[in-house]
Amino acid sequence: MTQELWDLRKSILDGRYDDALVIVDELELMSRKSYIRNIRSFLIRLMIHLIKNQVEQRLNNSWAASIEGSILEIQDLNLQDNKTSHYVKQDDWEDLLDTAFYAAIKPASAEVFDGLYTPKQLEAMVEKSLIVSIAKKFLNLTYTNSQKSLPGAIDEMLSNLPGGQEWEEGK
């Protein structure tokens, strides 16, 4: 990115504004890709815990904290600097969720029941459409809740996951 900034400065100083605009577009694309890459890493973490929850039919404080942390980070990363636009629009999560699900299978297989299942076995066990649907519901909360109200909304959804009532009651 340093080279691009240097080129941008030189283009402006030389009066080559069309070249400068091309560089600005490239920088904007690089920035967007960086945000999407970071969002994707939190989606994978979210998916790992949703997979573990579905297979083990339980929820613990660690998983709940990881799910909540992922959603909070996604909300923060997804909101552009203008505070009104998002890098990923509410209806544009499908491809990212699909990619994140498959990226989460292998690490989840190492954790589910202490690594009892291979990634292929685990993938065959889980209901992908249900996990993606739950992930979308969590993501939708990021568009309808402020940073202040989001944790409460997440906790409400967590209590509806398998084992969520027991988790909420501290059992």
N, C-alpha and C positions, 0 to 999 in steps of 0.2 A: 504494500500500500504506500510505502514511502516513495517509491519510484513514481507511482501514479500521481501523488501530490506534487512531486517535483515537476513532472510533465505538465500537470494542470497549471501550475504557477508560470512555467515557461510559455505555455500556449497563451495564457492571458496577457503576459508581458509583451509577447510578440504580436498580439492582436489577432491571433488565430482562434476566434471564438467558437467556430464550428468544431474544431479539434477539442477545445476545452469542454464543450457540451458533451462530446462523445466520452471523454474521460469522466465527467461527472456521472453520466449514465452507468459507466463501468463501476465506479465507486459505489453508487447506489445499489447495484446488483450484488456486489461483493458484500456489502453491509447486510442486505436482505438474506443472502445465503448464510451468513454467519449467525444471524438471529434464528433462522430456521434450523440450522445445525444444533444450536443450543436447545431449542424447543424440542427437537427430536430426541436428544439425550434424556430430557425429563420425561418425555412420552414413553421411552423404553423403560425407565425406572417405574413409571406408573403401571405399565403393562406387566412387568415382572411381578409386582405385588398383587395385581388383579388376578393374574394366573395362579399365584400361590393361594390366594383367597378362594378361588373357585375350586381348586383341587383339594385343598386341605379343609375347606368349609369352616374356616375360623378366621379371626382377626385379632391381632395383638397390637400393643401400643407402638411397637417399632414399625409395623406395616402401616398402621394408620398415620403415623408421623411422616413416613416416606411418601405415602399417597398425598397427604395434605401439602407437604413441602413441594412435591412435584407440581401440583396444581397451582400453588401460589407463585412458584417460579415461572410457570408457563404464562400465567396472567401478566406478570411483570414484563417478561420478555416479549410477549406478543403485542403489547400496547406500544404503538409508535410514539415518538417524542411529542407529536402534536396532541397526544392524549385523546384523540377521537378515532384514529384509524388503527387497524390491526394488520400485522404481517400475514396472519392466517385468518381469513374471514370465517365466520361461524359455520358456513356450509361447505368449507373446503378442507376438512380434516381427513377425509376418507383415505387418500393415498398415504398420508403421514401415519395414520393409525395402522394401516395395513403393513407398512414397512416396519413400524415399531413393534407390532405384534410378533412378526417373524424374527426380528432382532432380539426380542425378549425371551424367546423359547429356550435357547441354550443356557443363558445365565439362570433362568428360572428352574431349569431341570437340575442345576447344581444345588438349588436350595430347597425345592419341594421335597418334603419328607427326607431331608438330608441327602439328596442326590439319588434317590431310589430309582428314578426313571431316566432313560436316555432322552435326548431332545425329541427324537421321533416318537417315542412312546408318549411323552408328555403332550406333544402336539396332537396326537390322536385322541387323547383323553379330554382335552379342553374344548369348550364350545366357543370358538373364536367369535362368532357373531354376537354372543352375549357379552363377552369381554369388551369388544369394540363398542357395543351399545352403552355399556356402563361408562367406559372412558369418555364417550361423547357427552353423556349426561354430566360428568364431572367438568368437562371442558366448557359446556354451555353455561355452567355457573360463573365462569370467568367473564362472560359477556353481560351477565345480568346482576352481578354483585360487585360492590365496591371492594377495595382491598380490606376495608374494615369488616364488612359483613361476610366476606367469602369464607373465612374459617368456620363460622357457625353453619353456613350452608353445606360445607364439606362434611362437617360432623354429622349433620342430619342424614346425608347420603351414606356415610360410612355405617351408620346404625342400621341401614337397610341391606347391607351386604351380608352374606353368610357369616354367622358368628358376630354380627354387628351389635345385636341386642346384648349379648353376653359381654362384649367389649365395653359397651356403654355403661353397663351395670358393674363393671370391674370384676367380672367373674373369670 
